[in-house]
Amino acid sequence: MLKTLDVSMLGLPHDLRTLAPLCRRHGIPALSAAGNLLEDAQAARETDAVLRDNGISWGLMPMPADFYSWELGDEAFEEALKALERRAAAAEALGIRYAYNHVWSSGPRPYDENFEWHVRRLRRVSRILHEHGIRYGLEFLGPHELQRLQPHPFIHTLAGILALADAADTPVGVAFDTFHWYCSSNGDRDALLYMEQHIDRLVMLHLNDAVAGVPYDEQHDLERRLPMETGIIDSREILARFASKGSDALYMIEPFEPGRTHFHALSAEDAVREAVEIFARVEGKS
């Protein structure tokens, strides 16, 4: 599996060209593209050159839209697909091979109608990415507050997200988030076994921890802890299990708040150094 620093997930304000030498020095082999970098051909080429000079691989391609949001109307969806085509072509030229979107765990439509709506969109999104050699994962969202966000509950488990991917009949995998896994089912270990049985479909692994003293079904999506900080979620075991099955997925830190605010205030050097310490904790090296 490929250890990856994602500046968006950590809220880092630093340019990738600044971070690349620090990642090389501290042993982080991949960096995700950030923001609208792929929309600026010159900046993308310059950043790619710096990453290559430092032996750093590309991680995630940032998606141009929340493709499965009920707020993204049909016209906006068509425009987003055009942006995706441009980004995917730019990503292919740079050698970026990973992307993902989440699927909301509730919606304005009844379940079966919503499922078919997602399948139609998923086929078009995934086809573009597949044509450009980019592995695409879907992330299920576990917090119960999101299941109540809209009138009709929707997919919120690993089995559900794989069923949706299969229905689209295109090469779609999974973005597995330890927090969403915990919140969706109180950390159902059967889901870990199920992921291991479909390990070839793991595209990326998001590492984080839950808030102490809060029941699993009352956790808030945007409030999390750094991996292995509270020990409620054993990210170390999950990473080890998936890696032992030969997965080549990305793995990265995704703490939301207060982690993002904390990392945003750090210098580039301190941010990378602290990320390395967290990775070491999850990898069982500290």
C-alpha positions, 0 to 999 in steps of 0.5 A: 500500500502507498503512504500518501500525504493529502494536503486537502484532507489535512488542511495544509496551505503549502504548495506541493513543490515545497512539500515534495522535498520534505516528503522525500526527506521524511519518507512519505512516497506520495502526494495528492494533487490539490485544488485546481492544480490540474486546470493549470497546465504549466503549474501541473508540469512544474509540480510534476517535475519537482515530484519526479526530482524528489522521487515522489509519486502522485496520489489522488486526483481531486474531483471537480464535483460532488457527483452524487449530491442531490444539489447537483442538477442535471445541467450542472452534472453535464458541465461537471463531466466536461471538467472531469474529462479535462482533469482526467486527461491531465491526470493521465498525462502526469501518471495520477491513477486514483480518484474517489467520490462519496455517496450520500447516505440519505437522499430526497428520493425513495431508495430504489429510485435513488439507486437507479439515479446513482447507477446512471450517474456512476456509469458516466463518471466511471467510464471517463476515469476508466478511459484515462487509466484512473482507478475510481473508488466509492466511499460509503458514509457511516454517521447516523446524522447523515442518514437522517439528513434527507427524507430517505435513508440510502447506502451506508455500508461496504456491502451497499457500496459494492452493490452499487458499483456492481450495478453500474457494470464498470470497474469501480472500487471502494474508498474505505474510511475507518471512521465511516466503517465504525459509525455505520455499524459499530465497527462490524468486523464482518465488513473487514472480512468482506473487504479482504475478500474484495481487496483488489477493489480497495482504491484507498484507505482513510485513517482516523479515530472516533471521539471518546465518550460518544456512542458510535451512532451519535458521532458527528461526521466533521468531528474526528480524531487522528488515527490511534489517538483515542484507540476506539478505532484500531486503524493499525490492525485495519491497515495491517490486514489490508496490506497483508492481502497485497493491496496496492491502495493509497492510505492517508490521514483524514481527521477533519476537526480539530485535526485540520485546524491544527495542521493548517497552522503548522509550518510545512516542515512541522506538518510533514514531520507530525504526519510521519509520526502519525503514520508510524503510530498506525504502522506499528513503528512507534 
